[in-house]
Amino acid sequence: MATELADAISAGRADDRLKWGHDGTVRVVLTKVLPYGSGYMQTVAGRRKRFRAALTELLAARGWREIRRAVYSRETPAG
């Protein structure tokens, strides 16, 4: 699932689990990725944490970084 969303973000594709900002940022709607009713609260929280870590790693390899919790921005070259 993280790979699927990383692909969508990298390609700039619309997805109901993503909210695109006017400034080029994208927010992952975790309640649509892993809804509250998909397990015990502690289990869902752990899954979301691991999902975000995996997605952050995948996106970092593609030139994106997490700027806030579940909000990503394309890296800008220094200079």
PDB file of N, CA, C and O in Angstrom, chain B, residues numbered from 101:
ATOM      1  N   MET B 101       0.816  -1.182   0.000  1.00  0.00           N
ATOM      2  CA  MET B 101       0.000   0.000   0.000  1.00  0.00           C
ATOM      3  C   MET B 101       0.873   1.263   0.000  1.00  0.00           C
ATOM      4  O   MET B 101       0.543   2.239  -0.674  1.00  0.00           O
ATOM      5  N   ALA B 102       1.964   1.251   0.739  1.00  0.00           N
ATOM      6  CA  ALA B 102       2.863   2.404   0.764  1.00  0.00           C
ATOM      7  C   ALA B 102       3.472   2.633  -0.616  1.00  0.00           C
ATOM      8  O   ALA B 102       3.602   3.775  -1.057  1.00  0.00           O
ATOM      9  N   THR B 103       3.844   1.554  -1.297  1.00  0.00           N
ATOM     10  CA  THR B 103       4.415   1.670  -2.639  1.00  0.00           C
ATOM     11  C   THR B 103       3.393   2.248  -3.605  1.00  0.00           C
ATOM     12  O   THR B 103       3.724   3.088  -4.441  1.00  0.00           O
ATOM     13  N   GLU B 104       2.164   1.800  -3.490  1.00  0.00           N
ATOM     14  CA  GLU B 104       1.085   2.283  -4.352  1.00  0.00           C
ATOM     15  C   GLU B 104       0.881   3.795  -4.174  1.00  0.00           C
ATOM     16  O   GLU B 104       0.740   4.521  -5.158  1.00  0.00           O
ATOM     17  N   LEU B 105       0.866   4.263  -2.934  1.00  0.00           N
ATOM     18  CA  LEU B 105       0.689   5.694  -2.696  1.00  0.00           C
ATOM     19  C   LEU B 105       1.936   6.490  -3.070  1.00  0.00           C
ATOM     20  O   LEU B 105       1.826   7.616  -3.556  1.00  0.00           O
ATOM     21  N   ALA B 106       3.110   5.925  -2.851  1.00  0.00           N
ATOM     22  CA  ALA B 106       4.348   6.599  -3.270  1.00  0.00           C
ATOM     23  C   ALA B 106       4.349   6.788  -4.787  1.00  0.00           C
ATOM     24  O   ALA B 106       4.765   7.838  -5.276  1.00  0.00           O
ATOM     25  N   ASP B 107       3.895   5.798  -5.524  1.00  0.00           N
ATOM     26  CA  ASP B 107       3.788   5.905  -6.980  1.00  0.00           C
ATOM     27  C   ASP B 107       2.810   7.013  -7.372  1.00  0.00           C
ATOM     28  O   ASP B 107       3.092   7.809  -8.268  1.00  0.00           O
ATOM     29  N   ALA B 108       1.653   7.059  -6.691  1.00  0.00           N
ATOM     30  CA  ALA B 108       0.637   8.070  -6.998  1.00  0.00           C
ATOM     31  C   ALA B 108       1.164   9.476  -6.702  1.00  0.00           C
ATOM     32  O   ALA B 108       0.941  10.401  -7.483  1.00  0.00           O
ATOM     33  N   ILE B 109       1.858   9.634  -5.581  1.00  0.00           N
ATOM     34  CA  ILE B 109       2.407  10.946  -5.220  1.00  0.00           C
ATOM     35  C   ILE B 109       3.479  11.363  -6.220  1.00  0.00           C
ATOM     36  O   ILE B 109       3.481  12.502  -6.687  1.00  0.00           O
ATOM     37  N   SER B 110       4.377  10.462  -6.548  1.00  0.00           N
ATOM     38  CA  SER B 110       5.461  10.778  -7.489  1.00  0.00           C
ATOM     39  C   SER B 110       4.930  11.181  -8.852  1.00  0.00           C
ATOM     40  O   SER B 110       5.488  12.059  -9.510  1.00  0.00           O
ATOM     41  N   ALA B 111       3.840  10.530  -9.278  1.00  0.00           N
ATOM     42  CA  ALA B 111       3.259  10.814 -10.589  1.00  0.00           C
ATOM     43  C   ALA B 111       2.276  11.984 -10.552  1.00  0.00           C
ATOM     44  O   ALA B 111       1.840  12.461 -11.599  1.00  0.00           O
ATOM     45  N   GLY B 112       1.924  12.450  -9.342  1.00  0.00           N
ATOM     46  CA  GLY B 112       0.967  13.540  -9.226  1.00  0.00           C
ATOM     47  C   GLY B 112      -0.453  13.124  -9.534  1.00  0.00           C
ATOM     48  O   GLY B 112      -1.277  13.955  -9.917  1.00  0.00           O
ATOM     49  N   ARG B 113      -0.752  11.835  -9.370  1.00  0.00           N
ATOM     50  CA  ARG B 113      -2.079  11.303  -9.673  1.00  0.00           C
ATOM     51  C   ARG B 113      -3.080  11.615  -8.570  1.00  0.00           C
ATOM     52  O   ARG B 113      -2.731  11.700  -7.393  1.00  0.00           O
ATOM     53  N   ALA B 114      -4.314  11.780  -8.976  1.00  0.00           N
ATOM     54  CA  ALA B 114      -5.403  11.977  -8.017  1.00  0.00           C
ATOM     55  C   ALA B 114      -5.721  10.635  -7.362  1.00  0.00           C
ATOM     56  O   ALA B 114      -5.713   9.594  -8.019  1.00  0.00           O
ATOM     57  N   ASP B 115      -5.995  10.673  -6.085  1.00  0.00           N
ATOM     58  CA  ASP B 115      -6.341   9.475  -5.316  1.00  0.00           C
ATOM     59  C   ASP B 115      -7.169   9.965  -4.137  1.00  0.00           C
ATOM     60  O   ASP B 115      -6.842  10.989  -3.538  1.00  0.00           O
ATOM     61  N   ASP B 116      -8.233   9.251  -3.796  1.00  0.00           N
ATOM     62  CA  ASP B 116      -9.096   9.714  -2.707  1.00  0.00           C
ATOM     63  C   ASP B 116      -8.397   9.675  -1.347  1.00  0.00           C
ATOM     64  O   ASP B 116      -8.910  10.237  -0.379  1.00  0.00           O
ATOM     65  N   ARG B 117      -7.244   9.027  -1.259  1.00  0.00           N
ATOM     66  CA  ARG B 117      -6.477   8.975  -0.015  1.00  0.00           C
ATOM     67  C   ARG B 117      -5.464  10.109   0.084  1.00  0.00           C
ATOM     68  O   ARG B 117      -4.742  10.223   1.075  1.00  0.00           O
ATOM     69  N   LEU B 118      -5.418  10.946  -0.949  1.00  0.00           N
ATOM     70  CA  LEU B 118      -4.460  12.061  -0.992  1.00  0.00           C
ATOM     71  C   LEU B 118      -5.187  13.387  -1.144  1.00  0.00           C
ATOM     72  O   LEU B 118      -6.175  13.483  -1.871  1.00  0.00           O
ATOM     73  N   LYS B 119      -4.691  14.408  -0.453  1.00  0.00           N
ATOM     74  CA  LYS B 119      -5.205  15.767  -0.597  1.00  0.00           C
ATOM     75  C   LYS B 119      -4.038  16.629  -1.065  1.00  0.00           C
ATOM     76  O   LYS B 119      -3.055  16.808  -0.346  1.00  0.00           O
ATOM     77  N   TRP B 120      -4.157  17.155  -2.271  1.00  0.00           N
ATOM     78  CA  TRP B 120      -3.104  17.975  -2.852  1.00  0.00           C
ATOM     79  C   TRP B 120      -3.306  19.432  -2.477  1.00  0.00           C
ATOM     80  O   TRP B 120      -4.419  19.948  -2.579  1.00  0.00           O
ATOM     81  N   GLY B 121      -2.250  20.101  -2.047  1.00  0.00           N
ATOM     82  CA  GLY B 121      -2.288  21.523  -1.717  1.00  0.00           C
ATOM     83  C   GLY B 121      -1.918  22.357  -2.922  1.00  0.00           C
ATOM     84  O   GLY B 121      -1.297  21.865  -3.864  1.00  0.00           O
ATOM     85  N   HIS B 122      -2.301  23.623  -2.891  1.00  0.00           N
ATOM     86  CA  HIS B 122      -1.976  24.546  -3.996  1.00  0.00           C
ATOM     87  C   HIS B 122      -0.478  24.791  -4.087  1.00  0.00           C
ATOM     88  O   HIS B 122       0.029  25.172  -5.142  1.00  0.00           O
ATOM     89  N   ASP B 123       0.232  24.574  -2.980  1.00  0.00           N
ATOM     90  CA  ASP B 123       1.674  24.812  -2.958  1.00  0.00           C
ATOM     91  C   ASP B 123       2.495  23.589  -3.372  1.00  0.00           C
ATOM     92  O   ASP B 123       3.721  23.595  -3.254  1.00  0.00           O
ATOM     93  N   GLY B 124       1.823  22.542  -3.857  1.00  0.00           N
ATOM     94  CA  GLY B 124       2.531  21.347  -4.316  1.00  0.00           C
ATOM     95  C   GLY B 124       2.725  20.295  -3.246  1.00  0.00           C
ATOM     96  O   GLY B 124       3.292  19.236  -3.514  1.00  0.00           O
ATOM     97  N   THR B 125       2.257  20.575  -2.022  1.00  0.00           N
ATOM     98  CA  THR B 125       2.355  19.569  -0.966  1.00  0.00           C
ATOM     99  C   THR B 125       1.218  18.568  -1.120  1.00  0.00           C
ATOM    100  O   THR B 125       0.225  18.823  -1.801  1.00  0.00           O
ATOM    101  N   VAL B 126       1.390  17.435  -0.473  1.00  0.00           N
ATOM    102  CA  VAL B 126       0.342  16.417  -0.489  1.00  0.00           C
ATOM    103  C   VAL B 126       0.192  15.864   0.929  1.00  0.00           C
ATOM    104  O   VAL B 126       1.176  15.577   1.610  1.00  0.00           O
ATOM    105  N   ARG B 127      -1.070  15.721   1.355  1.00  0.00           N
ATOM    106  CA  ARG B 127      -1.358  15.155   2.675  1.00  0.00           C
ATOM    107  C   ARG B 127      -1.984  13.789   2.467  1.00  0.00           C
ATOM    108  O   ARG B 127      -2.913  13.636   1.675  1.00  0.00           O
ATOM    109  N   VAL B 128      -1.477  12.807   3.175  1.00  0.00           N
ATOM    110  CA  VAL B 128      -2.026  11.460   3.128  1.00  0.00           C
ATOM    111  C   VAL B 128      -3.125  11.389   4.182  1.00  0.00           C
ATOM    112  O   VAL B 128      -2.876  11.636   5.361  1.00  0.00           O
ATOM    113  N   VAL B 129      -4.334  11.053   3.759  1.00  0.00           N
ATOM    114  CA  VAL B 129      -5.478  10.945   4.666  1.00  0.00           C
ATOM    115  C   VAL B 129      -5.445   9.545   5.282  1.00  0.00           C
ATOM    116  O   VAL B 129      -5.968   8.585   4.716  1.00  0.00           O
ATOM    117  N   LEU B 130      -4.822   9.457   6.447  1.00  0.00           N
ATOM    118  CA  LEU B 130      -4.594   8.157   7.080  1.00  0.00           C
ATOM    119  C   LEU B 130      -5.888   7.452   7.447  1.00  0.00           C
ATOM    120  O   LEU B 130      -5.920   6.223   7.496  1.00  0.00           O
ATOM    121  N   THR B 131      -6.960   8.201   7.708  1.00  0.00           N
ATOM    122  CA  THR B 131      -8.230   7.552   8.038  1.00  0.00           C
ATOM    123  C   THR B 131      -8.824   6.831   6.833  1.00  0.00           C
ATOM    124  O   THR B 131      -9.657   5.940   6.997  1.00  0.00           O
ATOM    125  N   LYS B 132      -8.408   7.204   5.626  1.00  0.00           N
ATOM    126  CA  LYS B 132      -8.854   6.484   4.427  1.00  0.00           C
ATOM    127  C   LYS B 132      -7.909   5.335   4.098  1.00  0.00           C
ATOM    128  O   LYS B 132      -8.308   4.359   3.462  1.00  0.00           O
ATOM    129  N   VAL B 133      -6.659   5.450   4.529  1.00  0.00           N
ATOM    130  CA  VAL B 133      -5.683   4.384   4.291  1.00  0.00           C
ATOM    131  C   VAL B 133      -5.919   3.245   5.276  1.00  0.00           C
ATOM    132  O   VAL B 133      -6.040   2.085   4.884  1.00  0.00           O
ATOM    133  N   LEU B 134      -5.980   3.590   6.546  1.00  0.00           N
ATOM    134  CA  LEU B 134      -6.209   2.609   7.614  1.00  0.00           C
ATOM    135  C   LEU B 134      -7.321   3.149   8.512  1.00  0.00           C
ATOM    136  O   LEU B 134      -7.034   3.844   9.487  1.00  0.00           O
ATOM    137  N   PRO B 135      -8.582   2.846   8.207  1.00  0.00           N
ATOM    138  CA  PRO B 135      -9.706   3.389   8.981  1.00  0.00           C
ATOM    139  C   PRO B 135      -9.702   2.900  10.435  1.00  0.00           C
ATOM    140  O   PRO B 135      -9.141   1.853  10.760  1.00  0.00           O
ATOM    141  N   TYR B 136     -10.341   3.688  11.288  1.00  0.00           N
ATOM    142  CA  TYR B 136     -10.402   3.345  12.710  1.00  0.00           C
ATOM    143  C   TYR B 136     -11.038   1.985  12.958  1.00  0.00           C
ATOM    144  O   TYR B 136     -10.609   1.282  13.872  1.00  0.00           O
ATOM    145  N   GLY B 137     -12.022   1.593  12.200  1.00  0.00           N
ATOM    146  CA  GLY B 137     -12.708   0.319  12.401  1.00  0.00           C
ATOM    147  C   GLY B 137     -11.954  -0.894  11.886  1.00  0.00           C
ATOM    148  O   GLY B 137     -12.500  -1.997  11.881  1.00  0.00           O
ATOM    149  N   SER B 138     -10.709  -0.719  11.452  1.00  0.00           N
ATOM    150  CA  SER B 138      -9.964  -1.835  10.861  1.00  0.00           C
ATOM    151  C   SER B 138      -9.180  -2.637  11.896  1.00  0.00           C
ATOM    152  O   SER B 138      -8.358  -3.477  11.530  1.00  0.00           O
ATOM    153  N   GLY B 139      -9.419  -2.392  13.164  1.00  0.00           N
ATOM    154  CA  GLY B 139      -8.737  -3.143  14.222  1.00  0.00           C
ATOM    155  C   GLY B 139      -8.821  -2.401  15.529  1.00  0.00           C
ATOM    156  O   GLY B 139      -9.435  -1.337  15.609  1.00  0.00           O
ATOM    157  N   TYR B 140      -8.209  -2.953  16.550  1.00  0.00           N
ATOM    158  CA  TYR B 140      -8.160  -2.271  17.836  1.00  0.00           C
ATOM    159  C   TYR B 140      -7.386  -0.972  17.685  1.00  0.00           C
ATOM    160  O   TYR B 140      -6.488  -0.872  16.850  1.00  0.00           O
ATOM    161  N   MET B 141      -7.731   0.013  18.487  1.00  0.00           N
ATOM    162  CA  MET B 141      -7.130   1.342  18.363  1.00  0.00           C
ATOM    163  C   MET B 141      -5.599   1.297  18.416  1.00  0.00           C
ATOM    164  O   MET B 141      -4.925   1.943  17.614  1.00  0.00           O
ATOM    165  N   GLN B 142      -5.062   0.536  19.359  1.00  0.00           N
ATOM    166  CA  GLN B 142      -3.608   0.452  19.480  1.00  0.00           C
ATOM    167  C   GLN B 142      -3.002  -0.203  18.238  1.00  0.00           C
ATOM    168  O   GLN B 142      -1.930   0.195  17.781  1.00  0.00           O
ATOM    169  N   THR B 143      -3.686  -1.198  17.701  1.00  0.00           N
ATOM    170  CA  THR B 143      -3.222  -1.877  16.487  1.00  0.00           C
ATOM    171  C   THR B 143      -3.235  -0.916  15.304  1.00  0.00           C
ATOM    172  O   THR B 143      -2.269  -0.853  14.544  1.00  0.00           O
ATOM    173  N   VAL B 144      -4.322  -0.170  15.145  1.00  0.00           N
ATOM    174  CA  VAL B 144      -4.440   0.790  14.044  1.00  0.00           C
ATOM    175  C   VAL B 144      -3.359   1.861  14.167  1.00  0.00           C
ATOM    176  O   VAL B 144      -2.743   2.236  13.169  1.00  0.00           O
ATOM    177  N   ALA B 145      -3.125   2.352  15.378  1.00  0.00           N
ATOM    178  CA  ALA B 145      -2.093   3.373  15.585  1.00  0.00           C
ATOM    179  C   ALA B 145      -0.719   2.838  15.199  1.00  0.00           C
ATOM    180  O   ALA B 145       0.066   3.554  14.576  1.00  0.00           O
ATOM    181  N   GLY B 146      -0.420   1.609  15.554  1.00  0.00           N
ATOM    182  CA  GLY B 146       0.858   0.997  15.189  1.00  0.00           C
ATOM    183  C   GLY B 146       0.990   0.807  13.694  1.00  0.00           C
ATOM    184  O   GLY B 146       2.055   1.041  13.124  1.00  0.00           O
ATOM    185  N   ARG B 147      -0.085   0.384  13.061  1.00  0.00           N
ATOM    186  CA  ARG B 147      -0.065   0.196  11.606  1.00  0.00           C
ATOM    187  C   ARG B 147       0.159   1.518  10.890  1.00  0.00           C
ATOM    188  O   ARG B 147       0.922   1.591   9.927  1.00  0.00           O
ATOM    189  N   ARG B 148      -0.511   2.561  11.367  1.00  0.00           N
ATOM    190  CA  ARG B 148      -0.341   3.884  10.754  1.00  0.00           C
ATOM    191  C   ARG B 148       1.088   4.387  10.911  1.00  0.00           C
ATOM    192  O   ARG B 148       1.659   4.962   9.984  1.00  0.00           O
ATOM    193  N   LYS B 149       1.652   4.170  12.072  1.00  0.00           N
ATOM    194  CA  LYS B 149       3.032   4.598  12.319  1.00  0.00           C
ATOM    195  C   LYS B 149       3.999   3.873  11.381  1.00  0.00           C
ATOM    196  O   LYS B 149       4.880   4.496  10.789  1.00  0.00           O
ATOM    197  N   ARG B 150       3.832   2.566  11.250  1.00  0.00           N
ATOM    198  CA  ARG B 150       4.704   1.788  10.353  1.00  0.00           C
ATOM    199  C   ARG B 150       4.461   2.166   8.892  1.00  0.00           C
ATOM    200  O   ARG B 150       5.406   2.223   8.105  1.00  0.00           O
ATOM    201  N   PHE B 151       3.202   2.426   8.522  1.00  0.00           N
ATOM    202  CA  PHE B 151       2.876   2.835   7.162  1.00  0.00           C
ATOM    203  C   PHE B 151       3.557   4.159   6.830  1.00  0.00           C
ATOM    204  O   PHE B 151       4.173   4.291   5.772  1.00  0.00           O
ATOM    205  N   ARG B 152       3.447   5.155   7.740  1.00  0.00           N
ATOM    206  CA  ARG B 152       4.083   6.452   7.510  1.00  0.00           C
ATOM    207  C   ARG B 152       5.588   6.324   7.381  1.00  0.00           C
ATOM    208  O   ARG B 152       6.198   6.985   6.541  1.00  0.00           O
ATOM    209  N   ALA B 153       6.196   5.480   8.205  1.00  0.00           N
ATOM    210  CA  ALA B 153       7.653   5.289   8.136  1.00  0.00           C
ATOM    211  C   ALA B 153       8.040   4.700   6.784  1.00  0.00           C
ATOM    212  O   ALA B 153       9.012   5.140   6.171  1.00  0.00           O
ATOM    213  N   ALA B 154       7.284   3.707   6.318  1.00  0.00           N
ATOM    214  CA  ALA B 154       7.579   3.075   5.025  1.00  0.00           C
ATOM    215  C   ALA B 154       7.370   4.070   3.888  1.00  0.00           C
ATOM    216  O   ALA B 154       8.194   4.153   2.976  1.00  0.00           O
ATOM    217  N   LEU B 155       6.266   4.829   3.937  1.00  0.00           N
ATOM    218  CA  LEU B 155       5.978   5.801   2.884  1.00  0.00           C
ATOM    219  C   LEU B 155       7.034   6.905   2.856  1.00  0.00           C
ATOM    220  O   LEU B 155       7.478   7.312   1.782  1.00  0.00           O
ATOM    221  N   THR B 156       7.433   7.385   4.020  1.00  0.00           N
ATOM    222  CA  THR B 156       8.456   8.430   4.107  1.00  0.00           C
ATOM    223  C   THR B 156       9.763   7.953   3.484  1.00  0.00           C
ATOM    224  O   THR B 156      10.425   8.704   2.768  1.00  0.00           O
ATOM    225  N   GLU B 157      10.130   6.714   3.756  1.00  0.00           N
ATOM    226  CA  GLU B 157      11.361   6.151   3.187  1.00  0.00           C
ATOM    227  C   GLU B 157      11.262   6.023   1.671  1.00  0.00           C
ATOM    228  O   GLU B 157      12.201   6.368   0.954  1.00  0.00           O
ATOM    229  N   LEU B 158      10.131   5.529   1.185  1.00  0.00           N
ATOM    230  CA  LEU B 158       9.943   5.377  -0.259  1.00  0.00           C
ATOM    231  C   LEU B 158       9.969   6.741  -0.966  1.00  0.00           C
ATOM    232  O   LEU B 158      10.571   6.890  -2.029  1.00  0.00           O
ATOM    233  N   LEU B 159       9.309   7.719  -0.360  1.00  0.00           N
ATOM    234  CA  LEU B 159       9.263   9.044  -0.984  1.00  0.00           C
ATOM    235  C   LEU B 159      10.604   9.754  -0.923  1.00  0.00           C
ATOM    236  O   LEU B 159      10.946  10.503  -1.838  1.00  0.00           O
ATOM    237  N   ALA B 160      11.371   9.532   0.143  1.00  0.00           N
ATOM    238  CA  ALA B 160      12.696  10.150   0.250  1.00  0.00           C
ATOM    239  C   ALA B 160      13.579   9.718  -0.913  1.00  0.00           C
ATOM    240  O   ALA B 160      14.363  10.514  -1.429  1.00  0.00           O
ATOM    241  N   ALA B 161      13.455   8.476  -1.319  1.00  0.00           N
ATOM    242  CA  ALA B 161      14.237   7.968  -2.445  1.00  0.00           C
ATOM    243  C   ALA B 161      13.790   8.595  -3.763  1.00  0.00           C
ATOM    244  O   ALA B 161      14.504   8.526  -4.763  1.00  0.00           O
ATOM    245  N   ARG B 162      12.603   9.207  -3.761  1.00  0.00           N
ATOM    246  CA  ARG B 162      12.061   9.824  -4.976  1.00  0.00           C
ATOM    247  C   ARG B 162      12.104  11.350  -4.926  1.00  0.00           C
ATOM    248  O   ARG B 162      11.535  12.023  -5.786  1.00  0.00           O
ATOM    249  N   GLY B 163      12.786  11.893  -3.911  1.00  0.00           N
ATOM    250  CA  GLY B 163      12.946  13.342  -3.842  1.00  0.00           C
ATOM    251  C   GLY B 163      11.866  14.071  -3.074  1.00  0.00           C
ATOM    252  O   GLY B 163      11.676  15.268  -3.287  1.00  0.00           O
ATOM    253  N   TRP B 164      11.153  13.398  -2.193  1.00  0.00           N
ATOM    254  CA  TRP B 164      10.124  14.018  -1.360  1.00  0.00           C
ATOM    255  C   TRP B 164      10.542  13.914   0.094  1.00  0.00           C
ATOM    256  O   TRP B 164      11.307  13.025   0.469  1.00  0.00           O
ATOM    257  N   ARG B 165      10.031  14.835   0.919  1.00  0.00           N
ATOM    258  CA  ARG B 165      10.313  14.759   2.356  1.00  0.00           C
ATOM    259  C   ARG B 165       9.040  15.069   3.136  1.00  0.00           C
ATOM    260  O   ARG B 165       8.153  15.771   2.650  1.00  0.00           O
ATOM    261  N   GLU B 166       8.967  14.539   4.342  1.00  0.00           N
ATOM    262  CA  GLU B 166       7.820  14.807   5.209  1.00  0.00           C
ATOM    263  C   GLU B 166       8.066  16.141   5.915  1.00  0.00           C
ATOM    264  O   GLU B 166       9.067  16.298   6.615  1.00  0.00           O
ATOM    265  N   ILE B 167       7.160  17.098   5.733  1.00  0.00           N
ATOM    266  CA  ILE B 167       7.334  18.409   6.356  1.00  0.00           C
ATOM    267  C   ILE B 167       6.491  18.551   7.621  1.00  0.00           C
ATOM    268  O   ILE B 167       6.835  19.330   8.510  1.00  0.00           O
ATOM    269  N   ARG B 168       5.418  17.822   7.705  1.00  0.00           N
ATOM    270  CA  ARG B 168       4.574  17.710   8.892  1.00  0.00           C
ATOM    271  C   ARG B 168       4.047  16.281   8.911  1.00  0.00           C
ATOM    272  O   ARG B 168       4.257  15.530   7.959  1.00  0.00           O
ATOM    273  N   ARG B 169       3.384  15.913   9.955  1.00  0.00           N
ATOM    274  CA  ARG B 169       2.861  14.557  10.061  1.00  0.00           C
ATOM    275  C   ARG B 169       1.950  14.250   8.863  1.00  0.00           C
ATOM    276  O   ARG B 169       0.901  14.871   8.687  1.00  0.00           O
ATOM    277  N   ALA B 170       2.371  13.289   8.057  1.00  0.00           N
ATOM    278  CA  ALA B 170       1.626  12.807   6.880  1.00  0.00           C
ATOM    279  C   ALA B 170       1.469  13.867   5.787  1.00  0.00           C
ATOM    280  O   ALA B 170       0.587  13.747   4.936  1.00  0.00           O
ATOM    281  N   VAL B 171       2.304  14.893   5.800  1.00  0.00           N
ATOM    282  CA  VAL B 171       2.298  15.921   4.742  1.00  0.00           C
ATOM    283  C   VAL B 171       3.691  15.917   4.112  1.00  0.00           C
ATOM    284  O   VAL B 171       4.707  16.007   4.802  1.00  0.00           O
ATOM    285  N   TYR B 172       3.707  15.809   2.789  1.00  0.00           N
ATOM    286  CA  TYR B 172       4.977  15.669   2.067  1.00  0.00           C
ATOM    287  C   TYR B 172       5.135  16.789   1.047  1.00  0.00           C
ATOM    288  O   TYR B 172       4.161  17.313   0.506  1.00  0.00           O
ATOM    289  N   SER B 173       6.388  17.134   0.804  1.00  0.00           N
ATOM    290  CA  SER B 173       6.747  18.164  -0.148  1.00  0.00           C
ATOM    291  C   SER B 173       7.925  17.686  -0.983  1.00  0.00           C
ATOM    292  O   SER B 173       8.786  16.951  -0.499  1.00  0.00           O
ATOM    293  N   ARG B 174       7.955  18.105  -2.225  1.00  0.00           N
ATOM    294  CA  ARG B 174       9.081  17.759  -3.091  1.00  0.00           C
ATOM    295  C   ARG B 174      10.319  18.505  -2.591  1.00  0.00           C
ATOM    296  O   ARG B 174      10.249  19.688  -2.260  1.00  0.00           O
ATOM    297  N   GLU B 175      11.450  17.801  -2.540  1.00  0.00           N
ATOM    298  CA  GLU B 175      12.727  18.428  -2.138  1.00  0.00           C
ATOM    299  C   GLU B 175      13.079  19.499  -3.145  1.00  0.00           C
ATOM    300  O   GLU B 175      12.906  19.311  -4.349  1.00  0.00           O
ATOM    301  N   THR B 176      13.572  20.619  -2.658  1.00  0.00           N
ATOM    302  CA  THR B 176      14.049  21.660  -3.555  1.00  0.00           C
ATOM    303  C   THR B 176      15.568  21.666  -3.509  1.00  0.00           C
ATOM    304  O   THR B 176      16.151  21.574  -2.429  1.00  0.00           O
ATOM    305  N   PRO B 177      16.214  21.770  -4.652  1.00  0.00           N
ATOM    306  CA  PRO B 177      17.674  21.786  -4.673  1.00  0.00           C
ATOM    307  C   PRO B 177      18.225  22.987  -3.908  1.00  0.00           C
ATOM    308  O   PRO B 177      17.702  24.098  -4.003  1.00  0.00           O
ATOM    309  N   ALA B 178      19.273  22.744  -3.161  1.00  0.00           N
ATOM    310  CA  ALA B 178      19.915  23.831  -2.410  1.00  0.00           C
ATOM    311  C   ALA B 178      20.619  24.778  -3.377  1.00  0.00           C
ATOM    312  O   ALA B 178      21.156  24.353  -4.400  1.00  0.00           O
ATOM    313  N   GLY B 179      20.609  26.042  -3.044  1.00  0.00           N
ATOM    314  CA  GLY B 179      21.337  26.962  -3.894  1.00  0.00           C
ATOM    315  C   GLY B 179      20.649  28.186  -4.113  1.00  0.00           C
ATOM    316  O   GLY B 179      21.154  29.060  -4.818  1.00  0.00           O
TER     317      GLY B 179
END
